[in-house]
Every structure is written in C-alpha cells, then in structure tokens.
Amino acid sequence: MSDPFVVVGGDAAGLSAASKLKREDPDREVVVFEKGNWASYAHCGMPYYVKGEVPVLTDLLSLPPDRIEERGIDLRRGHEVVAVDPDERVVSVERDGETVEQPYGDLLVATGARAATEPVAGADLDGVYTMHGLDSAAALRAALLDPETATVEDLGGGGFVDADAVESHLRADPPETVAVVGGGYVGVEMAEAFAAHDLDVHVFQRGDHLLGPFGEPVAERVEAHLREQGVTLHLGEAVVRLDSDGDDRVAEVVCPDSSLPVDLALVGVGVRPNTDLLDGSGVELGDSGAVAIDEFGRTNRENVYAAGDCAEMPHVVTGEPAWVPLGLTANRAGRAVGQTVAGDPTTLGGVAGTAVLKAFDLECGRSGVTDHDEARTYGFEPVSETVTAGSRSGYYPGNAETTVTLTADRETGRLLGGTIVGADRAAIRIDTVATALEAGMTVAEVERLDLAYAPPFSPVWDPVLVAAKVLNGRL
C-alpha cells in the first residue's frame, strides 16, 4: 500500500487514532512507531504501582502488544522517529543504530511529553528518579524493595522490563529518607506512595503552597492533611541542587538556606512536550512549545496531525490555545484524528483543564480558570467565593466537609472555573463544574441545576450548588 497512516508514539493519542482508523478503514495500512518497549499504558496509575496498591506492572497496560497487532496495526516498538520531512512525506526512523525512511500518506505526531528536570542540578545522579514511563516506575519500585529477597520477577513486568537496567536499582540499599522535589500532582501522589513504605518523606516546593493550579483553599487543606500523615513540607524552599556522596549517588538536597541528607530523591517539577523530532520540518509550535493545531488536529503542514500531550488545544473558557497534558484529552483527540483521517472530519473539542487528585484521604478537583491574574489576562473581571458544606445529609453516616471555590466574571456572570476538596466523593463533583464550563453557563444557571438528592449521596443543596448560590448572591 502506498499511503500508510503513520503514527509516532504508541500510547494514548497514538493508539486511539490507530485503532479508530483501523475500525473505520480496515484496508488502510497503519504503522505505529514507539521508541520504547511499552505501548498503551496507564501513566496515571504509576504512583499506585510504586505504592503497592497495583501489584503487577503489566496491570497498567491498557492494550497489550499482541492485542494491538490483532487489530491489524503494525506496532513497531524500539523504533524512534528522529525527523519528519513533510515535503517528501517520509519520517526517519532509528533502530539498533540504523536509520531508515518510512513514507506516509497521513502522519500523526503523538509523542507525548517528558519529565522536566532542567531546574534541578544533579538530577542525573544515581538514586534520583522521575515518574514518566513504566520503566521509571519499575526502577523506583525496585529501589524500595528488600535487596536480600527481591527479584526482577517481583516487579511484574511480564518480560517488558529491561532486567539488566532494573537490577542496579534492585540491589541498592533501601532508602530511609526521601526527598520529593516539586509539590504538584506527581509530588503529592508520590509522597503518599513513599509514606506507604514507612519512609521519612520530605516535599520541597518553591512556591508558598502545594498544588498551585488548585488554589489556596485546596492547598491549605492538603498541606494540613499531609502533615497529619507524617510528611514534612518545605514550602517556599527552592531546591538549588542535589549533591552526591562522592560516588555519583544522591546524598543531599541543597536549598539556598538549608540542606537535608537523603537516600533517594524524586524530581517532579513538571513535563515538557516532546517536539524535538519536528526541528526543521516547518511544523509550527505554539507559545507553550507544544504543536499548534486546528480544531481537527491538523498542523500547518499538509497531512500532518498532532494530538495528545505534545499538542495544544483550545480552552473552553478563554477560547485560546492551551497546553493541558492529561489522559482523557489525549485519548479523545487521538480518536477524533483517526476518524478524520478515515474520511469523517471530527473536531477534537476543547479543554477545561479538568483534573482530580488523591492526597491520602483527601480528594481534590479543579476545572477552568480560577487564578485571578490569569483571568484578567483574558479580559475577565474575576470574582470568587469559597464555601464549606456537607457531602451528604448531616444526619447520614459518612458526611464530610467539602470545600468548593467557584470563580465567575463579574460583568457577565459567566462561570470561569472551580476547585473542590474533601474526603467523601469530592473529586467527582468537579464534573458538574466542567460540564457547566463546556456549556458556557452563568453562575445563576449553575445554581438552578437539578442535581440529584438523597441522604446517602448528597444534601438537598449539593456543595457545588451552595457555592453557586453564594457567588451568585455576591454578583
């Protein structure tokens, strides 16, 4: 066949696109290049694997390689695409030191993102980890096991793990004191994972609060809860570097005014889009550094698409391109691209930055634009209100305090965003906010929503409705 659909990246967006196209056009050749040994896996499940709640690494595989190939997809693991030539419609692929060219009819760049370590000197020392990819999860869990008894098979890698690479982590002395550099999603989730191994856990955050995108009301409750769980927080402390013990192994976290001896460090300071392979291709990047695309996932180069964590998408509140690297966004965008390439043009939709997070016993959620400075840059006049209400009827067992913050535009009353935190089914309530944002609803309209009520599930006035009622009164 002369016009294969070539996909670069074998995870959420890439495999969703490949699978959808193959269903719609079974005779079309589909080739997926994945530079690693893993494809189609649950990235967000990795902290729970390290914690031990997910016992086997292969449980995180969404679609094992044999099932991918059963769909008629030509999956080529261990193949890294290093360059794209839209003029000739070919990609350059490296494997085992050799480079070959693969022609394409349509191309999807779904290369995802990589863990950022640039601000932290010493991140390349032994005993310093990131959480990006199943190999990193396997290495970190190996470092926490007893070297006297543990084996590579205990990791549950199913033959996909590089045994030689993991062995050195498995034989290191188990840590007692662990530093987590970065108090975002990964930092908070991994603090819980390390604490489950009875380690002395320290979280370093350069800002005054954890979980910046969730806002201060959420952060304050999470910080208090982490301290209750024995986690030491170093807020307002930027890590300058990680120092070694003279043997290329991490031994100390160094801040401007303090230092801490550690046995292991996790760097979780964010991610960056993987776009290096597009250098010289003429494919335009957005202000975020991710690929700029239109509503169908098309780049500025003909027959070249991008989707997932390497691409921007329009924000439903601002209408502007935004880079929001999250799982549902990637899967949804990939599926839409596959349908478009199959001949049925399908828009990717927008993003609201909806995210949820577990912090020990607390659940956190956020969606939309909640930061007032950010809102003003888009021409809004933001107003926020925070309320705390019960998660169920007060007399029903399990009722817990749920804190909701809603933000709206003063002039129009339009809902701009919201956050939530609580211990009883708090996170899932953010979906009400996300739906309202997608619909462009005002706070008054949110207040009138006919949400379900029964004592085991919610009070008469759901916490989101209480927040809308208070904010609408202020407006």
C-alpha positions as CSV (number, residue, x, y, z in Angstrom):
1,M,0.0,0.0,0.0
2,S,1.3,3.4,-0.9
3,D,-0.4,5.7,1.6
4,P,0.0,4.3,5.1
5,F,-1.2,6.2,8.2
6,V,1.9,6.5,10.2
7,V,1.7,7.3,14.0
8,V,4.6,8.4,16.0
9,G,4.0,7.4,19.6
10,G,2.3,4.3,20.9
11,D,0.3,5.5,23.9
12,A,-3.0,7.3,24.5
13,A,-3.4,9.5,21.5
14,G,-1.4,7.4,19.0
15,L,-3.1,4.1,19.7
16,S,-6.6,5.7,19.9
17,A,-6.1,7.2,16.5
18,A,-4.7,4.0,15.0
19,S,-7.5,1.9,16.4
20,K,-10.2,4.2,15.3
21,L,-8.8,4.5,11.8
22,K,-8.5,0.7,11.5
23,R,-12.1,0.2,12.6
24,E,-13.3,2.8,10.0
25,D,-11.0,1.8,7.2
26,P,-9.8,-1.8,7.7
27,D,-7.9,-1.9,4.5
28,R,-5.7,1.1,5.3
29,E,-2.2,0.3,6.4
30,V,-1.4,1.7,9.9
31,V,2.1,1.8,11.2
32,V,2.8,2.9,14.8
33,F,6.4,3.7,15.9
34,E,7.1,3.5,19.6
35,K,10.7,4.2,20.7
36,G,10.3,2.3,24.0
37,N,9.3,-1.2,24.9
38,W,5.9,-0.2,26.3
39,A,2.8,0.8,24.5
40,S,-0.7,1.8,25.5
41,Y,-0.4,2.0,29.3
42,A,-2.0,3.9,32.2
43,H,0.6,6.6,33.0
44,C,-1.6,7.9,35.9
45,G,-1.5,4.5,37.6
46,M,2.2,4.5,38.2
47,P,2.2,6.1,41.7
48,Y,-0.2,3.4,42.9
49,Y,2.1,0.7,41.5
50,V,5.1,2.2,43.4
51,K,2.9,2.4,46.5
52,G,2.0,-1.3,46.1
53,E,-1.8,-0.9,45.5
54,V,-1.2,-2.1,42.0
55,P,0.8,-5.3,42.5
56,V,1.8,-6.1,38.9
57,L,3.3,-3.6,36.4
58,T,1.6,-5.2,33.4
59,D,-1.8,-4.4,35.1
60,L,-1.1,-0.9,33.8
61,L,-1.2,-2.0,30.2
62,S,-4.4,-0.7,28.6
63,L,-3.8,-2.8,25.5
64,P,-1.0,-5.4,25.4
65,P,1.1,-5.5,22.2
66,D,-0.4,-8.8,20.9
67,R,-3.9,-7.3,21.1
68,I,-2.8,-4.2,19.3
69,E,-1.4,-6.4,16.5
70,E,-4.7,-8.4,16.4
71,R,-6.4,-5.2,15.4
72,G,-4.3,-5.1,12.2
73,I,-2.0,-2.4,13.5
74,D,1.7,-2.7,12.6
75,L,3.2,-1.8,16.0
76,R,7.0,-1.3,15.9
77,R,8.4,-1.0,19.4
78,G,12.0,0.1,19.9
79,H,11.8,2.4,16.8
80,E,12.5,6.1,17.4
81,V,11.3,8.6,14.8
82,V,14.0,11.3,14.8
83,A,13.0,13.5,11.9
84,V,9.9,14.4,9.8
85,D,10.1,15.6,6.2
86,P,6.6,16.9,5.1
87,D,7.8,17.8,1.6
88,E,8.8,14.2,0.8
89,R,6.2,12.7,3.2
90,V,8.7,10.5,5.0
91,V,9.9,10.0,8.6
92,S,13.4,9.0,9.6
93,V,13.4,6.1,12.0
94,E,16.3,4.8,14.1
95,R,16.6,1.2,15.4
96,D,19.7,-0.5,16.6
97,G,22.0,2.2,15.3
98,E,20.5,2.2,11.8
99,T,18.3,4.8,10.2
100,V,15.6,4.0,7.6
101,E,12.9,6.1,5.9
102,Q,9.2,5.4,6.2
103,P,6.8,7.1,3.7
104,Y,3.4,8.1,4.9
105,G,0.1,9.3,3.4
106,D,-1.0,10.8,6.6
107,L,1.1,11.4,9.7
108,L,0.1,11.8,13.4
109,V,2.7,13.1,15.8
110,A,1.6,11.7,19.2
111,T,5.0,11.8,21.0
112,G,3.6,12.9,24.4
113,A,5.7,14.7,27.0
114,R,8.8,14.1,29.0
115,A,9.6,14.7,32.7
116,A,11.4,18.1,33.2
117,T,14.5,18.1,35.4
118,E,16.3,21.2,34.0
119,P,15.8,23.5,37.0
120,V,17.4,20.9,39.3
121,A,21.2,20.4,39.1
122,G,22.3,16.8,40.0
123,A,19.1,15.2,38.6
124,D,21.3,12.7,36.8
125,L,22.8,11.2,40.0
126,D,22.1,7.6,41.0
127,G,19.2,7.5,43.3
128,V,17.4,10.3,41.6
129,Y,14.2,9.4,39.8
130,T,11.4,10.9,37.7
131,M,7.9,9.4,37.2
132,H,7.4,9.2,33.5
133,G,7.1,5.8,31.8
134,L,6.7,2.3,33.1
135,D,10.5,1.8,33.1
136,S,10.9,4.6,35.6
137,A,8.1,3.2,37.8
138,A,9.8,-0.2,37.7
139,A,13.1,1.3,38.7
140,L,11.7,3.2,41.6
141,R,9.7,0.3,43.0
142,A,12.8,-1.8,42.7
143,A,14.7,0.7,44.8
144,L,12.2,0.3,47.6
145,L,12.3,-3.5,47.8
146,D,14.4,-5.6,50.1
147,P,17.6,-6.4,48.1
148,E,18.2,-9.5,50.1
149,T,15.0,-11.2,48.8
150,A,13.6,-9.3,45.9
151,T,13.9,-10.3,42.3
152,V,13.1,-8.7,38.9
153,E,10.1,-11.0,38.6
154,D,8.7,-9.4,41.7
155,L,8.1,-6.3,39.7
156,G,5.5,-8.0,37.5
157,G,7.0,-6.6,34.3
158,G,5.9,-9.5,32.2
159,G,9.1,-9.6,30.2
160,F,8.8,-5.9,29.1
161,V,11.1,-4.6,31.8
162,D,14.8,-4.3,30.9
163,A,16.1,-6.7,33.6
164,D,19.7,-5.5,33.4
165,A,18.7,-1.9,33.8
166,V,16.5,-2.6,36.8
167,E,19.0,-4.9,38.6
168,S,21.1,-2.0,39.9
169,H,18.1,-0.3,41.4
170,L,17.1,-3.6,43.0
171,R,20.4,-4.2,44.6
172,A,20.8,-0.7,46.1
173,D,20.3,-0.2,49.9
174,P,16.7,0.6,50.6
175,P,16.2,4.3,51.4
176,E,15.0,5.7,54.8
177,T,14.8,9.4,53.9
178,V,13.2,10.5,50.6
179,A,13.0,14.0,49.1
180,V,10.2,14.9,46.6
181,V,11.2,17.9,44.6
182,G,8.0,19.6,43.4
183,G,4.6,19.9,45.1
184,G,2.4,19.4,42.1
185,Y,0.3,16.3,41.0
186,V,3.2,13.9,40.9
187,G,4.8,15.2,44.1
188,V,1.7,14.8,46.2
189,E,0.8,11.4,44.8
190,M,4.3,10.1,45.3
191,A,4.5,11.5,48.9
192,E,1.6,9.2,49.6
193,A,3.3,6.3,47.8
194,F,6.6,6.7,49.8
195,A,4.8,7.1,53.1
196,A,3.2,3.7,52.5
197,H,6.7,2.2,52.6
198,D,7.2,3.8,56.1
199,L,9.8,6.3,54.7
200,D,10.7,9.7,56.1
201,V,9.2,11.8,53.3
202,H,10.1,15.5,52.7
203,V,8.4,17.5,50.0
204,F,10.1,20.6,48.6
205,Q,8.0,23.3,46.9
206,R,9.5,26.6,45.7
207,G,6.1,28.3,46.0
208,D,4.2,29.1,49.2
209,H,1.7,26.3,48.6
210,L,1.4,22.9,47.1
211,L,-0.8,22.2,44.1
212,G,-0.7,25.7,42.6
213,P,-3.4,25.1,39.9
214,F,-5.9,24.0,42.6
215,G,-5.7,27.3,44.5
216,E,-5.2,28.2,48.1
217,P,-8.3,26.7,49.8
218,V,-7.4,23.3,48.4
219,A,-3.7,23.6,49.1
220,E,-4.2,24.6,52.7
221,R,-6.4,21.5,53.5
222,V,-4.0,19.2,51.6
223,E,-0.9,20.6,53.4
224,A,-2.5,20.2,56.8
225,H,-3.5,16.6,55.9
226,L,0.0,15.7,54.6
227,R,1.5,16.9,57.9
228,E,-1.0,14.8,59.8
229,Q,0.2,11.8,57.8
230,G,3.8,12.5,58.8
231,V,5.0,14.2,55.6
232,T,7.4,17.1,56.2
233,L,6.7,20.1,53.9
234,H,9.4,22.6,52.9
235,L,7.3,25.3,51.4
236,G,8.9,28.4,49.9
237,E,12.2,26.4,49.5
238,A,13.6,26.1,46.0
239,V,16.0,23.2,45.5
240,V,19.3,24.6,44.1
241,R,20.9,21.2,43.5
242,L,21.2,17.6,44.5
243,D,24.6,16.7,45.8
244,S,26.3,13.3,45.7
245,D,28.2,11.3,48.3
246,G,31.3,11.4,46.1
247,D,30.3,8.1,44.4
248,D,27.7,9.6,42.0
249,R,24.8,8.8,44.3
250,V,22.5,11.4,45.7
251,A,23.2,12.2,49.3
252,E,21.8,15.7,50.0
253,V,19.2,18.2,48.9
254,V,20.6,21.7,48.9
255,C,18.4,24.8,49.2
256,P,19.6,28.5,49.4
257,D,19.4,28.5,53.2
258,S,19.3,24.8,54.2
259,S,20.2,21.3,53.3
260,L,18.9,17.8,54.0
261,P,20.6,14.4,53.9
262,V,18.6,12.0,51.8
263,D,18.9,8.5,50.4
264,L,16.7,8.9,47.4
265,A,15.1,11.8,45.5
266,L,12.2,12.1,43.1
267,V,12.1,15.1,40.8
268,G,8.5,16.1,39.9
269,V,8.7,19.6,38.6
270,G,6.6,19.3,35.5
271,V,6.7,18.0,32.0
272,R,7.7,19.3,28.6
273,P,6.2,18.5,25.2
274,N,8.2,16.1,23.0
275,T,8.7,18.1,19.8
276,D,12.4,17.8,19.0
277,L,11.7,15.4,16.1
278,L,9.9,18.3,14.3
279,D,13.0,20.5,14.2
280,G,13.5,21.6,10.6
281,S,10.1,20.2,9.5
282,G,8.3,23.5,9.3
283,V,5.6,22.3,11.6
284,E,4.7,25.3,13.8
285,L,4.7,25.2,17.6
286,G,2.5,27.3,19.8
287,D,3.6,29.7,22.6
288,S,3.6,26.8,25.0
289,G,6.2,24.9,23.0
290,A,3.6,22.3,22.0
291,V,2.4,21.8,18.4
292,A,-0.1,24.3,17.1
293,I,-3.1,22.6,15.6
294,D,-6.6,23.5,14.3
295,E,-9.9,22.1,15.5
296,F,-9.3,18.8,13.6
297,G,-5.8,18.3,14.9
298,R,-4.2,19.4,11.7
299,T,-0.8,21.2,11.8
300,N,0.2,23.9,9.3
301,R,1.8,21.2,7.1
302,E,-0.4,19.1,4.8
303,N,-1.4,15.7,6.0
304,V,0.5,16.1,9.3
305,Y,-1.6,15.9,12.5
306,A,-0.7,16.2,16.2
307,A,-2.6,15.1,19.3
308,G,-2.1,14.3,23.0
309,D,0.5,15.7,25.4
310,C,2.6,17.2,22.6
311,A,-0.1,19.4,21.2
312,E,-2.2,22.4,22.1
313,M,-6.0,22.5,22.2
314,P,-8.5,25.4,22.5
315,H,-9.5,26.2,26.1
316,V,-13.3,26.2,26.5
317,V,-13.2,29.3,28.8
318,T,-10.7,31.5,27.1
319,G,-11.0,30.3,23.5
320,E,-7.2,30.5,23.2
321,P,-4.8,27.6,22.6
322,A,-3.8,25.9,25.8
323,W,-1.4,23.0,26.6
324,V,-3.1,20.7,29.0
325,P,-1.3,17.3,29.1
326,L,-4.0,14.9,30.5
327,G,-5.1,11.4,29.7
328,L,-8.7,11.9,28.6
329,T,-7.7,14.8,26.4
330,A,-5.1,12.7,24.6
331,N,-7.4,9.7,24.1
332,R,-10.3,11.9,22.9
333,A,-8.1,13.9,20.5
334,G,-6.5,10.7,19.0
335,R,-9.8,9.1,18.4
336,A,-11.0,12.2,16.6
337,V,-7.9,12.4,14.4
338,G,-8.4,8.7,13.4
339,Q,-11.9,9.4,12.4
340,T,-10.9,12.5,10.4
341,V,-8.1,10.6,8.6
342,A,-10.7,7.9,7.8
343,G,-12.8,10.5,5.9
344,D,-15.2,11.7,8.5
345,P,-13.9,15.2,9.7
346,T,-14.3,15.2,13.5
347,T,-13.3,18.1,15.8
348,L,-11.2,17.4,18.8
349,G,-13.3,19.6,21.2
350,G,-11.8,21.9,23.8
351,V,-10.2,21.5,27.2
352,A,-11.0,23.0,30.6
353,G,-8.0,21.7,32.4
354,T,-10.2,19.4,34.5
355,A,-8.1,17.3,36.9
356,V,-8.6,15.3,40.0
357,L,-6.1,14.2,42.6
358,K,-5.9,11.9,45.6
359,A,-3.9,13.1,48.6
360,F,-4.0,10.3,51.2
361,D,-7.7,10.6,52.4
362,L,-8.5,13.8,50.6
363,E,-9.8,14.2,47.1
364,C,-9.1,17.3,45.0
365,G,-10.6,18.6,41.8
366,R,-10.2,21.6,39.6
367,S,-11.5,22.9,36.2
368,G,-11.4,26.1,34.2
369,V,-9.7,29.4,35.1
370,T,-9.6,30.1,38.8
371,D,-6.4,32.2,39.1
372,H,-7.5,35.9,39.1
373,D,-4.3,37.2,37.4
374,E,-4.7,34.6,34.6
375,A,-8.4,35.5,34.3
376,R,-7.6,39.2,33.9
377,T,-5.1,38.5,31.1
378,Y,-8.1,37.2,29.1
379,G,-10.2,40.2,29.8
380,F,-12.4,38.9,32.6
381,E,-13.1,40.6,35.9
382,P,-12.9,37.6,38.3
383,V,-14.9,37.2,41.5
384,S,-14.6,34.1,43.7
385,E,-16.4,32.7,46.7
386,T,-15.4,29.7,48.9
387,V,-17.9,27.7,50.9
388,T,-17.7,24.6,53.0
389,A,-20.7,22.3,53.0
390,G,-21.5,18.7,53.9
391,S,-21.1,15.9,51.4
392,R,-24.2,14.2,52.5
393,S,-27.2,14.9,54.7
394,G,-25.9,15.9,58.1
395,Y,-27.6,13.0,59.9
396,Y,-26.3,10.4,57.4
397,P,-23.1,8.4,58.2
398,G,-20.1,9.4,56.2
399,N,-20.9,13.1,55.9
400,A,-17.7,15.1,55.5
401,E,-16.8,18.8,55.0
402,T,-16.4,19.7,51.3
403,T,-14.8,22.9,50.3
404,V,-15.8,24.4,47.0
405,T,-14.4,27.6,45.3
406,L,-16.2,29.0,42.3
407,T,-14.9,31.9,40.1
408,A,-17.0,33.9,37.7
409,D,-16.8,37.0,35.5
410,R,-18.4,40.0,37.3
411,E,-19.7,41.6,34.2
412,T,-21.4,38.7,32.6
413,G,-21.9,36.3,35.5
414,R,-20.3,33.5,33.4
415,L,-18.7,30.7,35.4
416,L,-14.9,30.7,34.8
417,G,-13.8,27.8,36.9
418,G,-13.9,26.0,40.2
419,T,-12.0,23.8,42.7
420,I,-13.0,21.3,45.3
421,V,-11.5,19.3,48.2
422,G,-13.0,16.9,50.7
423,A,-12.8,13.3,52.0
424,D,-16.1,12.0,50.7
425,R,-16.6,11.8,46.9
426,A,-15.4,15.3,46.5
427,A,-13.4,14.9,43.3
428,I,-16.1,13.6,41.2
429,R,-18.3,16.6,41.9
430,I,-15.9,18.7,39.8
431,D,-17.5,17.1,36.7
432,T,-20.6,19.4,37.4
433,V,-18.3,22.4,37.1
434,A,-16.6,21.0,33.9
435,T,-19.9,20.4,32.3
436,A,-21.1,23.9,33.1
437,L,-17.9,25.4,31.7
438,E,-18.3,23.5,28.4
439,A,-21.9,24.8,28.2
440,G,-20.8,28.4,28.9
441,M,-23.2,28.6,31.8
442,T,-23.6,31.6,34.1
443,V,-23.4,31.1,37.9
444,A,-27.2,31.7,38.1
445,E,-27.8,28.9,35.7
446,V,-25.5,26.6,37.7
447,E,-27.4,27.5,40.9
448,R,-30.6,26.3,39.2
449,L,-29.2,22.9,38.1
450,D,-31.5,20.0,39.1
451,L,-28.8,17.8,40.7
452,A,-29.7,14.5,42.4
453,Y,-30.5,14.4,46.1
454,A,-30.8,11.5,48.5
455,P,-29.3,11.5,52.0
456,P,-26.6,8.8,51.3
457,F,-25.3,10.7,48.3
458,S,-25.8,14.5,48.8
459,P,-27.6,17.0,50.9
460,V,-30.5,18.8,49.4
461,W,-28.2,21.5,48.3
462,D,-25.1,19.9,46.8
463,P,-21.9,21.7,47.8
464,V,-21.5,22.9,44.2
465,L,-25.0,24.4,44.3
466,V,-24.2,26.1,47.7
467,A,-21.1,27.7,46.2
468,A,-23.1,28.9,43.2
469,K,-25.8,30.3,45.4
470,V,-23.3,32.3,47.5
471,L,-21.3,33.5,44.5
472,N,-24.5,34.5,42.6
473,G,-25.6,36.5,45.6
474,R,-22.4,38.4,45.6
475,L,-22.6,39.1,41.8
